[in-house]
Amino acid sequence: MMDDHARVNRLREEPRTDIPMAHRVQRFVEALQRHICKAIEDVDGAAQFRRDPWKYREGGGGLTCVLENGAVFEKAGVNTSAIQGRLTERAARAIGVHPAPFFATGLSLVIHPRSPYVPSVHANFRYFALGDDLFHPEDQWFGGGADLTPYYPFLEDVQHFHRVWKEVCDRHPGVADYARFKAACDAYFYLPHRGEMRGVGGIFYDYLRDDPEGAFFFSREAGRAFLRSYLPIVERRRDMPYGERERHFQLLRRGRYVEFNLIYDRGTRFGLESNGRTESILMSLPPEVRWQYDWRPVPGSPEAAALWFFQPRDWLALTEADVPQP
């Protein structure tokens, strides 16, 4: 009987020689954007995405899709881009390469739900190539991942999210490694000035270059897994009642999201330093957020219990008995 790895290898496409990898990835992320936007609109039921095409001044462009003031989602952005030009010294230094012609394409999404019981989520899947010849680039690599930012976390939800990504990684041995990608996510989305993570992590990978076909195959499967990693959580939590107390805590925790994106996020930095489109780059910021001087949770409260989740943990090894109760 065929095992999972053999089954996955059968599904792997033969390498295309008539279309550059850059354009194959571009086609994929644009199709994925359409699929995700449709699914998010169907779940929300009240709002639709505004679709805003734009041009990059050196070449290419993108499509920014933003949904606002929905019944379920306060703000959702699903962006694609495919741009080309020449890296400036500063932009090249930011990603550890030399100044050269480049092509970059990818999808990036951020969703901020209305309910404090529904987590925010971020994901991106991207490809980068250096050199003038896209058929034979000087260098090329894939990156991406997904991470979950709950406000009132539930172990069931956190484990579901991580389980989906572990299953995807496990189907691509030699390219993907859940333990390594999870550890990279925990390290990347950590706020050292706060001593905590912005959420509960997920997976994060970058500079996958040894096997471009394998990395593309993995990234396609990861992109297609996003909806099943997130929408079941939305359906479980969307109708839970909440009040001003929960909303207040949600806005405070969103402050951590903003702090990370504006201080540490490499994608934000690269976008601004490569003269990207500011509206699209800052699309990830939530519509409402709050900072309160020296705020501390009441001991024994649900808010105090929530903070336990914002440290790196082996989520799939935990049981409910391990989780502090308010």
Backbone torsions as a table, in degrees:
resi	resn	phi	psi	omega
1	MET	NA	137.6	-175.3
2	MET	-70.0	128.6	177.4
3	ASP	-81.1	172.6	-175.1
4	ASP	-60.7	-39.3	-177.0
5	HIS	-67.4	-40.2	178.2
6	ALA	-65.8	-38.0	179.7
7	ARG	-64.7	-42.5	178.2
8	VAL	-63.5	-42.7	-179.6
9	ASN	-63.3	-32.5	176.3
10	ARG	-65.0	-32.7	-178.3
11	LEU	-79.3	-14.8	-176.8
12	ARG	-68.1	130.2	-177.8
13	GLU	-70.5	149.8	170.0
14	GLU	-68.0	142.6	179.6
15	PRO	-56.1	136.4	176.6
16	ARG	-90.7	132.9	177.8
17	THR	-107.4	-10.2	-177.4
18	ASP	-92.7	-12.8	-179.0
19	ILE	-129.0	128.2	178.5
20	PRO	-61.0	148.2	175.9
21	MET	-51.9	-39.2	-178.7
22	ALA	-55.1	-43.7	-177.0
23	HIS	-78.0	-29.5	174.6
24	ARG	-65.0	-42.9	178.8
25	VAL	-66.1	-41.3	178.9
26	GLN	-57.6	-46.3	178.8
27	ARG	-59.6	-42.3	-178.4
28	PHE	-63.2	-48.8	-175.3
29	VAL	-67.7	-32.1	178.0
30	GLU	-68.7	-38.3	175.6
31	ALA	-67.9	-40.1	179.1
32	LEU	-63.9	-39.1	177.5
33	GLN	-58.0	-46.5	179.8
34	ARG	-60.8	-42.2	-178.0
35	HIS	-65.5	-45.8	-177.9
36	ILE	-68.0	-42.7	179.6
37	CYS	-59.7	-43.1	179.3
38	LYS	-61.7	-43.3	-179.5
39	ALA	-64.9	-41.2	-179.9
40	ILE	-66.7	-42.0	176.5
41	GLU	-61.3	-41.0	-179.2
42	ASP	-64.7	-41.1	179.5
43	VAL	-68.7	-41.5	-178.4
44	ASP	-67.7	-47.9	175.4
45	GLY	77.1	-5.2	-176.1
46	ALA	-128.9	-22.6	-175.7
47	ALA	-127.9	158.4	178.1
48	GLN	-127.1	159.0	179.1
49	PHE	-73.6	137.2	165.4
50	ARG	-85.1	127.4	-177.8
51	ARG	-105.3	120.1	-170.0
52	ASP	-126.5	93.5	178.0
53	PRO	-73.3	150.0	-179.6
54	TRP	-147.3	160.6	-179.7
55	LYS	-114.4	141.2	173.6
56	TYR	-90.7	136.0	-168.4
57	ARG	-65.0	-25.9	179.0
58	GLU	-89.8	-26.5	179.6
59	GLY	160.2	139.1	-179.6
60	GLY	85.5	-156.4	-177.7
61	GLY	167.7	-149.9	-176.9
62	GLY	-170.2	-176.9	177.8
63	LEU	-133.4	115.8	176.2
64	THR	-96.9	124.3	178.9
65	CYS	-118.1	119.5	-176.1
66	VAL	-128.5	130.0	173.7
67	LEU	-111.6	132.8	-179.1
68	GLU	-135.2	150.5	173.8
69	ASN	57.9	42.5	176.9
70	GLY	-83.9	178.1	178.8
71	ALA	-74.5	-34.9	-179.2
72	VAL	-107.5	-39.8	-175.0
73	PHE	-109.2	121.1	177.9
74	GLU	-70.6	-36.5	176.1
75	LYS	-158.2	134.7	175.3
76	ALA	-139.3	133.7	177.2
77	GLY	-127.6	130.6	177.4
78	VAL	-129.9	106.0	-172.9
79	ASN	-111.4	143.7	166.4
80	THR	-126.1	153.9	175.6
81	SER	-149.2	153.6	172.6
82	ALA	-148.4	99.6	-172.2
83	ILE	-125.1	156.5	176.7
84	GLN	-145.3	154.5	-178.8
85	GLY	173.5	-147.6	177.4
86	ARG	-127.7	130.2	179.6
87	LEU	-65.7	134.3	170.5
88	THR	-75.5	165.7	177.3
89	GLU	-55.8	-43.3	-176.0
90	ARG	-68.2	-44.7	-179.6
91	ALA	-66.0	-39.7	179.0
92	ALA	-63.9	-41.5	179.3
93	ARG	-63.2	-35.4	-177.8
94	ALA	-64.3	-28.4	-179.3
95	ILE	-113.0	9.8	171.5
96	GLY	74.5	34.3	177.2
97	VAL	-131.1	178.9	178.6
98	HIS	-93.9	156.0	176.5
99	PRO	-59.3	129.9	-176.0
100	ALA	-167.4	166.0	170.7
101	PRO	-60.2	145.7	-178.1
102	PHE	-142.2	159.3	169.2
103	PHE	-133.9	132.5	179.0
104	ALA	-136.3	134.5	175.7
105	THR	-142.1	153.0	179.2
106	GLY	174.4	173.9	174.5
107	LEU	-120.3	137.7	175.8
108	SER	-135.1	134.0	179.8
109	LEU	-136.6	148.5	173.2
110	VAL	-141.3	133.8	-179.7
111	ILE	-128.3	126.2	176.8
112	HIS	-116.5	104.0	-178.9
113	PRO	-73.1	165.3	178.9
114	ARG	-76.7	-44.2	-176.1
115	SER	-75.6	136.6	174.5
116	PRO	-64.7	-16.1	-179.1
117	TYR	-88.8	-8.9	176.1
118	VAL	-100.7	125.9	-176.7
119	PRO	-69.8	152.9	162.6
120	SER	-76.5	159.3	-179.8
121	VAL	-147.1	150.6	178.1
122	HIS	-135.3	143.1	173.4
123	ALA	-152.3	151.4	170.8
124	ASN	-154.3	151.3	-179.7
125	PHE	-140.5	120.4	-166.7
126	ARG	-143.3	160.9	179.6
127	TYR	-139.2	142.3	-178.6
128	PHE	-137.0	135.4	178.2
129	ALA	-132.5	143.8	176.0
130	LEU	-112.4	142.6	175.2
131	GLY	112.5	164.6	-178.3
132	ASP	-77.6	-27.9	-173.1
133	ASP	-102.5	106.1	-177.7
134	LEU	-72.2	-20.7	174.3
135	PHE	-71.4	-30.1	-178.7
136	HIS	-136.3	70.6	-177.5
137	PRO	-66.9	151.4	174.9
138	GLU	-61.6	-37.0	-179.3
139	ASP	-155.4	150.2	176.6
140	GLN	-155.3	147.3	179.2
141	TRP	-157.7	162.9	177.1
142	PHE	-114.6	150.7	174.1
143	GLY	-148.3	169.7	177.0
144	GLY	156.9	-160.1	179.6
145	GLY	140.7	-175.5	179.7
146	ALA	-152.0	142.9	177.5
147	ASP	-142.3	150.2	-173.7
148	LEU	-111.1	135.9	-179.5
149	THR	-125.7	84.9	176.9
150	PRO	-80.8	160.6	175.6
151	TYR	-103.0	-47.9	170.9
152	TYR	-115.2	90.4	-171.2
153	PRO	-73.7	148.7	171.5
154	PHE	-121.9	131.2	-178.1
155	LEU	-57.4	-38.3	178.9
156	GLU	-55.8	-42.6	-178.9
157	ASP	-70.2	-44.5	-178.6
158	VAL	-62.1	-42.3	-179.9
159	GLN	-68.4	-37.9	176.3
160	HIS	-59.1	-47.9	-178.6
161	PHE	-58.8	-49.2	-178.2
162	HIS	-68.8	-34.7	-179.0
163	ARG	-63.7	-40.8	178.2
164	VAL	-59.6	-45.2	-177.2
165	TRP	-71.5	-33.7	175.8
166	LYS	-64.9	-41.3	179.7
167	GLU	-62.7	-40.7	178.1
168	VAL	-64.2	-46.9	-179.6
169	CYS	-61.6	-41.6	-176.3
170	ASP	-65.2	-22.0	178.4
171	ARG	-80.3	-4.3	-177.0
172	HIS	-130.3	59.9	179.0
173	PRO	-64.0	146.0	-177.4
174	GLY	91.3	-22.0	176.2
175	VAL	-114.2	-48.7	-175.2
176	ALA	-114.1	147.9	179.3
177	ASP	-143.0	105.9	-175.6
178	TYR	-56.3	-47.0	-176.8
179	ALA	-60.0	-43.5	-179.9
180	ARG	-69.1	-43.2	-178.8
181	PHE	-68.6	-35.4	176.4
182	LYS	-65.1	-45.2	179.5
183	ALA	-61.9	-38.5	177.7
184	ALA	-65.5	-36.8	178.3
185	CYS	-67.4	-44.5	178.1
186	ASP	-58.0	-41.5	-178.6
187	ALA	-72.2	-39.4	-175.1
188	TYR	-70.2	-44.7	-175.1
189	PHE	-92.2	33.8	178.4
190	TYR	-99.5	138.0	178.9
191	LEU	-103.3	94.5	-175.6
192	PRO	-61.4	-31.8	-179.5
193	HIS	-73.1	-14.2	176.4
194	ARG	-106.8	-17.7	-176.6
195	GLY	69.8	32.4	-177.8
196	GLU	-156.3	163.7	172.7
197	MET	-83.0	159.4	176.6
198	ARG	-77.8	-15.9	179.4
199	GLY	-158.7	-137.6	-177.0
200	VAL	-118.0	15.1	173.1
201	GLY	75.1	-158.7	-174.6
202	GLY	166.5	-121.7	173.0
203	ILE	-131.7	151.6	177.1
204	PHE	-146.3	129.4	178.7
205	TYR	-140.2	152.5	-179.9
206	ASP	-155.8	159.5	176.9
207	TYR	55.6	39.8	170.9
208	LEU	-79.8	104.5	-172.9
209	ARG	-130.9	-12.5	-173.8
210	ASP	-69.3	-32.5	-177.7
211	ASP	-135.6	83.8	-175.2
212	PRO	-57.4	-40.8	179.7
213	GLU	-64.9	-43.4	178.4
214	GLY	-65.0	-38.9	179.5
215	ALA	-67.4	-37.5	177.5
216	PHE	-67.4	-42.0	178.6
217	PHE	-60.5	-46.5	177.8
218	PHE	-61.7	-45.2	-178.3
219	SER	-64.0	-35.7	176.3
220	ARG	-63.4	-46.2	179.6
221	GLU	-65.0	-37.6	178.3
222	ALA	-65.4	-45.1	178.4
223	GLY	-59.5	-41.1	-179.8
224	ARG	-72.6	-18.7	179.6
225	ALA	-82.3	-12.3	-172.9
226	PHE	-55.7	-49.6	-174.9
227	LEU	-62.0	-38.6	-180.0
228	ARG	-76.8	-15.5	174.3
229	SER	-78.5	-25.0	-168.9
230	TYR	-115.8	-45.0	-171.6
231	LEU	-63.3	-34.8	174.9
232	PRO	-59.7	-32.3	176.8
233	ILE	-68.0	-43.8	177.8
234	VAL	-57.1	-46.5	-177.4
235	GLU	-64.9	-34.6	179.7
236	ARG	-69.4	-32.8	-168.0
237	ARG	-111.1	-11.8	-168.9
238	ARG	-62.2	-29.1	-175.0
239	ASP	-103.2	9.6	177.2
240	MET	-69.8	131.5	-179.2
241	PRO	-70.4	147.9	177.6
242	TYR	-150.2	166.0	-179.0
243	GLY	-132.6	-161.6	-176.3
244	GLU	-64.2	-35.0	179.8
245	ARG	-60.6	-47.3	-179.4
246	GLU	-67.2	-38.0	178.0
247	ARG	-64.9	-40.8	178.7
248	HIS	-59.1	-45.1	-179.7
249	PHE	-66.5	-38.7	177.4
250	GLN	-58.2	-45.1	-178.6
251	LEU	-67.7	-35.3	176.1
252	LEU	-64.9	-44.1	179.8
253	ARG	-68.3	-31.0	174.2
254	ARG	-61.1	-28.0	176.1
255	GLY	-58.5	-36.0	176.7
256	ARG	-64.3	-37.0	179.2
257	TYR	-62.1	-45.9	-179.6
258	VAL	-64.8	-43.4	-179.8
259	GLU	-58.2	-45.0	-179.9
260	PHE	-63.1	-48.2	-174.2
261	ASN	-64.2	-34.5	-176.3
262	LEU	-89.0	-20.6	-177.1
263	ILE	-102.2	-41.7	-168.0
264	TYR	-116.1	-24.5	-168.4
265	ASP	-64.7	123.7	-177.0
266	ARG	-70.2	-34.9	179.8
267	GLY	-64.6	-41.8	176.5
268	THR	-61.5	-44.9	-177.6
269	ARG	-65.1	-45.4	-179.2
270	PHE	-64.6	-41.5	-179.7
271	GLY	-59.7	-44.9	-179.5
272	LEU	-70.6	-37.0	-177.2
273	GLU	-77.0	-18.6	177.3
274	SER	-100.0	18.4	177.5
275	ASN	60.2	39.4	176.8
276	GLY	-73.3	178.0	-176.9
277	ARG	-79.4	114.8	-172.5
278	THR	-59.6	-43.6	-178.6
279	GLU	-59.4	-39.9	179.9
280	SER	-72.2	-39.4	-178.7
281	ILE	-64.1	-40.8	-176.7
282	LEU	-92.8	8.4	175.9
283	MET	-56.6	-26.8	-174.1
284	SER	-69.6	-15.0	-175.7
285	LEU	-74.8	139.3	-178.9
286	PRO	-70.8	155.7	-177.4
287	PRO	-71.2	-29.0	177.9
288	GLU	-134.9	141.6	-177.6
289	VAL	-155.0	161.4	-176.5
290	ARG	-145.2	139.5	168.7
291	TRP	-120.1	133.0	178.6
292	GLN	-128.5	128.9	-174.2
293	TYR	-59.7	124.7	172.8
294	ASP	53.0	40.0	178.3
295	TRP	-69.0	136.5	177.1
296	ARG	-136.5	140.2	179.8
297	PRO	-72.7	153.1	174.0
298	VAL	-68.1	127.8	179.5
299	PRO	-55.3	135.9	179.5
300	GLY	82.1	1.1	-178.3
301	SER	-85.4	164.8	173.9
302	PRO	-59.1	-31.9	179.8
303	GLU	-68.9	-38.7	176.8
304	ALA	-66.5	-39.7	178.5
305	ALA	-64.6	-34.6	-178.5
306	ALA	-62.7	-35.0	-174.7
307	LEU	-63.8	-24.0	177.5
308	TRP	-58.5	-30.8	-175.8
309	PHE	-73.7	-18.2	-170.2
310	PHE	-93.1	41.5	172.5
311	GLN	-133.4	151.0	178.4
312	PRO	-59.7	128.2	179.4
313	ARG	-143.7	156.6	175.8
314	ASP	-83.9	82.1	-168.8
315	TRP	-59.5	-38.4	-174.3
316	LEU	-75.4	-9.9	178.1
317	ALA	-96.7	-5.0	-174.8
318	LEU	-89.4	157.9	170.7
319	THR	-122.9	169.7	179.9
320	GLU	-59.1	-28.1	179.4
321	ALA	-65.7	-20.9	179.7
322	ASP	-82.3	-14.5	-172.4
323	VAL	-91.6	125.9	177.0
324	PRO	-63.5	139.1	-179.5
325	GLN	-105.8	140.7	178.3
326	PRO	-70.7	NA	NA
